[in-house]
């Protein structure tokens, strides 16, 4: 029995729960890193006398690093394995965050955020494809959506750190950034025993190693010894990047770019600027940060709903549904006149946008075969970072002219565009083994 078929026979085991926690903690720190910048920007604007566009550039530095890290991670993971990317990326992120806390100028902070983003982008890109290769199609969607739900813990932690530390002293923002980096060292220690992906090992002709890993999982699950006989695979040549644009994959590749780009632009436009926009609407720094905690906390029910819907509705339908609901919430944000209205529609928009992310992290690895999965995911994530890079800068330019309605009107249009493209061009992948041929409507 092949490695892929043996994995399909696996139930959900303690090994998978451990994967969920260790991979989820990586996403938690990625979310913490992304969100904490939003709470430092209002302080740096005052301390360093920054203009709106300059502030937007600082917000974009992390996402520029994300794009570079995503491209590097996909290439590295397909050639050298998934685990080495996970470990190295996390170390880079920790170093960048520590340097950010020690920065004393625009240029040094920009460079440090670029390095932190490089590590965080590589980490975020490879976790979902890596861990999805260990799980059966029976629960892969719920597993991956639950995995990305750890992002919400990072955003809530960032909001709490921002609320407690940033306003406490002139150097409060430094202590907040320091607090995002130090726990990563413990996570690196915990991750050292994670195995390499058995699917990737099998593709590279290292079937004996793959058999050993799958055998340990089977043993922990109490499966019959008969499932441990596996045919050995010959090493397969590394498929070129151009194969992502072959007739059988071109449609999925381009669809994934639009899907990722639209949600990422809207997501980072919202979460990078929401504390600053609230202050501009007349709230105090403390009150705006308190509201942000509630908005960030709404991410968790969004991810939980996504974990449920990706299995019940299918990946494509779930992603589109959450995008449409997010677009409706953005209309409510555009029409909001009071702090209470901003809070209610901010919570809804947060919930539905993060539900979308839960769906696309489950969906995207299923669009590509094992030999191209890292690069397919990496390229889609890198394209998405164009939205993350441009959105803080564009919002810095748009807000003075268009105000709240203009920003969230643009958000609505982009989310509806992403939903339409996903429904029209996305293949069905639910309950399908990872390397099985795609099914289009």
C-alpha positions, -999 to +999 in steps of 0.1 A: +000+000+000+014+034-010+023+061+015-006+083+003-031+055+008-018+047+042-022+084+052-057+083+039-064+054+063-052+073+094-077+084+120-072+116+139-045+107+165-026+123+194+002+129+168-021+151+148-032+170+179+004+177+186+009+189+150-021+211+154-007+228+185+029+232+172+018+244+138-009+266+153+016+283+177+036+293+146+005+310+132-002+326+166+032+343+165+027+353+129-006+369+138+010+386+169+038+400+147+014+413+121-010+429+146+015+445+170+027+468+143-008+484+142-004+494+178+031+509+174+023+531+144+003+557+163+031+561+188+058+562+162+039+588+142+042+612+172+077+603+184+093+603+149+070+629+134+059+607+105+035+616+077+006+594+067+025+579+037+057+574+058+036+556+084+021+535+056+056+525+044+065+513+079+032+492+079+041+478+045+077+468+054+066+436+072+044+426+042+072+432+017+092+407+038+062+384+037+062+384-001+099+376-003+096+349+024+067+333+007+085+330-026+116+316-009+097+292+012+078+276-017+110+270-037+130+258-006+102+235+006+097+216-027+135+211-031+148+206+004+119+196+025+092+213+046+107+210+081+139+230+075+118+260+062+096+259+094+126+260+117+147+286+099+118+309+092+108+310+128+144+319+139+145+348+113+112+361+126+125+362+162+157+380+152+138+406+132+113+413+161+141+418+186+159+442+162+126+461+157+123+466+195+158+482+195+153+505+165+158+542+169+150+555+134+127+551+104+153+532+084+164+508+111+128+500+120+119+495+083+149+471+079+141+451+110+104+448+101+115+436+066+136+408+082+108+398+106+084+397+077+107+375+057+107+349+085+070+352+092+060+350+055+081+318+050+066+303+081+030+312+073+033+299+037+046+264+045+027+255+077-006+246+060+009+226+031+033+208+054+008+197+080-020+190+055+003+163+040-001+143+073-039+141+074-066+122+057-090+140+033-118+130+057-109+158+081-082+178+063-104+209+057-115+211+094-079+204+105-064+232+084-091+257+092-086+250+129-049+254+125-052+289+110-076+297+139-045+302+160-040+334+142-068+349+163-049+342+195-020+362+182-042+391+172-059+391+206-026+389+224-013+418+203-043+439+212-038+431+249-001+439+247-009+471+228-035+481+254-013+473+284+022+482+273+022+507+244+005+536+263+023+529+296+056+547+288+074+563+258+092+530+253+061+509+258+061+500+221+096+485+224+085+462+253+055+451+232+077+441+203+102+424+226+073+403+241+064+390+206+099+376+200+111+359+231+084+331+233+095+320+198+127+305+212+106+281+232+086+271+202+118+264+183+128+240+210+094+222+209+095+218+172+129+201+169+113+166+170+088+172+142+092+148+113+096+156+076+065+153+054+062+116+044+046+126+011+076+147+002+100+120+013+082+095-008+083+118-038+121+122-034+126+084-033+132+083+004+103+058+009+121+040+038+121+072+059+085+079+049+075+044+059+091+048+093+072+081+100+038+068+089+045+035+108+049+055+140+017+073+134-001+040+127+013+025+158+001+053+179-034+049+163-034+011+170-038+002+134-033-034+121+002-044+110-010-052+076-011-015+067+026-012+071+036-028+038+044-001+013+058-002-022+089+018-028+090+048-051+117+060-074+129+095-070+109+119-091+125+148-109+117+182-095+089+196-116+096+231-131+077+261-120+061+264-154+040+233-147+018+255-124+006+270-157+000+237-175-035+232-188-046+211-159-033+236-133-035+270-150-070+278-139-065+269-103-032+288-102-047+321-115-078+317-094-057+313-062-039+345-070-071+365-072-086+348-042-055+355-020-049+390-033-084+404-027-087+390+009-052+400+018-055+436+006-088+440+026-075+422+057-043+443+061-060+475+051-084+469+080-062+455+107-031+477+101-051+509+102-081+502+125-065+516+157-053+547+139-086+552+121-105+550+154-082+577+169-089+599+138-126+594+145-121+611+179-115+581+202-086+582+227-056+558+222-068+537+252-104+534+240-093+526+204-071+499+216-099+485+239-122+484+209-095+467+188-093+439+214-130+431+208-126+433+170-095+410+171-113+385+195-140+381+168-114+363+147-118+331+167-155+325+160-147+333+123-121+305+122-144+281+141-172+287+117-148+282+088-137+249+101-173+238+102-183+252+068-153+240+048-164+204+054-202+210+052-204+235+023-171+226+004-140+248+002-150+269-027-185+277-015-173+284+021-147+309+009-171+327-014-198+329+013-175+344+039-162+369+013-197+380+005-207+383+042-175+404+047-184+427+019-219+433+035-201+440+068-178+465+051-209+484+038-220+486+074-186+500+084-188+526+056-222+538+069-213+538+106-217+571+124-211+562+161-184+543+180-209+515+188-217+510+151-180+509+142-175+483+169-204+461+158-196+461+121-159+459+128-165+427+148-186+412+119-160+422+093-132+407+114-151+375+118-159+370+082-125+380+068-108+355+091-134+329+082-123+335+046-087+329+056-095+296+073-111+285+041-084+295+017-056+280+039-075+247+037-083+251+000-050+262-015-028+232-007-054+210-022-051+228-056-016+215-063+002+181-064+029+173-038+058+181-062+044+217-067+025+223-035+052+244-018+057+266-048+020+268-057+012+279-021+042+302-020+035+319-052-002+325-043+009+338-009+036+361-025+010+375-049-012+381-019+015+401-002+013+427-030-021+435-014-006+436+021+023+458+009+001+482-010-029+485+013-013+504+042+003+529+018-029+533-003-051+537+028-026+564+040-034+583+007-071+575+004-083+582+039-077+620+038-097+623+006-124+596+008-127+590+046-142+560+063-169+554+035-143+554+008-120+529+025-148+504+033-165+509+000-133+497-017-132+468+007-167+457-003-159+458-040-127+437-037-143+411-015-172+406-039-147+404-068-128+376-049-160+357-042-171+358-078-137+346-092-136+318-066-171+305-074-166+308-112-131+293-116-123+273-084-124+234-086-140+212-061-114+196-037-133+184-007-130+147+003-104+143-025-069+128-019-042+154-023-028+142-056-060+132-073-071+150-105-091+182-099-128+183-105-143+213-121-180+221-124 
